[in-house]
Amino acid sequence: MSFELVTEIVGHQGDVRSLTALGASTEDTVLITGARDRVVKLWKSRPDGKLFDPVKEIFVHEHWVGALLALPDGSGFVTACQDTVIRRFDTDGNFIGSGM
C-alpha cells in the first residue's frame, strides 16, 4: 500500500500536537489544530476537499494545546491544555466554558 501527499497545512509557530475534524462530508469539513504556540486554528475545506483555508484563530490557552476532540453530538469540540484546563467550543470556535 502506498500513500500520496495531497496537501500540507502551514500556519502554526509551534509544532502541532493535536488535530480533529468536524463535518459530515469532504465539502464541509473543518479541521481543528492545536499546537505548542498555544493557538487553536480552524481550517475550512475548499469544495475539492483537498485544500484548506484558515477561518479562525483561538488565543485563550495559557500553555500548549495537547489534545482536541470533536464532540460526538456534533455540537463543537473540546481542548485539553498543559495549563490543566479543558475548554469547550461550539462548531464556529466560540468559547462555551471550561472545567478542571
ChimeraX attribute file (.defattr): number of C-alpha atoms within 10 A of each C-alpha:
attribute: neighborCount
match mode: 1-to-1
recipient: residues
	/A:1	2
	/A:2	3
	/A:3	5
	/A:4	5
	/A:5	5
	/A:6	8
	/A:7	10
	/A:8	9
	/A:9	12
	/A:10	9
	/A:11	10
	/A:12	16
	/A:13	11
	/A:14	13
	/A:15	11
	/A:16	20
	/A:17	15
	/A:18	18
	/A:19	17
	/A:20	17
	/A:21	19
	/A:22	21
	/A:23	15
	/A:24	10
	/A:25	10
	/A:26	13
	/A:27	14
	/A:28	14
	/A:29	18
	/A:30	25
	/A:31	20
	/A:32	23
	/A:33	25
	/A:34	28
	/A:35	22
	/A:36	19
	/A:37	18
	/A:38	22
	/A:39	21
	/A:40	25
	/A:41	21
	/A:42	23
	/A:43	19
	/A:44	21
	/A:45	21
	/A:46	15
	/A:47	12
	/A:48	9
	/A:49	15
	/A:50	12
	/A:51	14
	/A:52	20
	/A:53	13
	/A:54	16
	/A:55	13
	/A:56	15
	/A:57	15
	/A:58	15
	/A:59	11
	/A:60	11
	/A:61	19
	/A:62	14
	/A:63	17
	/A:64	21
	/A:65	25
	/A:66	18
	/A:67	18
	/A:68	23
	/A:69	17
	/A:70	22
	/A:71	17
	/A:72	9
	/A:73	7
	/A:74	12
	/A:75	13
	/A:76	20
	/A:77	24
	/A:78	21
	/A:79	21
	/A:80	22
	/A:81	21
	/A:82	15
	/A:83	12
	/A:84	11
	/A:85	16
	/A:86	18
	/A:87	19
	/A:88	23
	/A:89	19
	/A:90	16
	/A:91	17
	/A:92	13
	/A:93	19
	/A:94	12
	/A:95	16
	/A:96	12
	/A:97	11
	/A:98	13
	/A:99	8
	/A:100	8
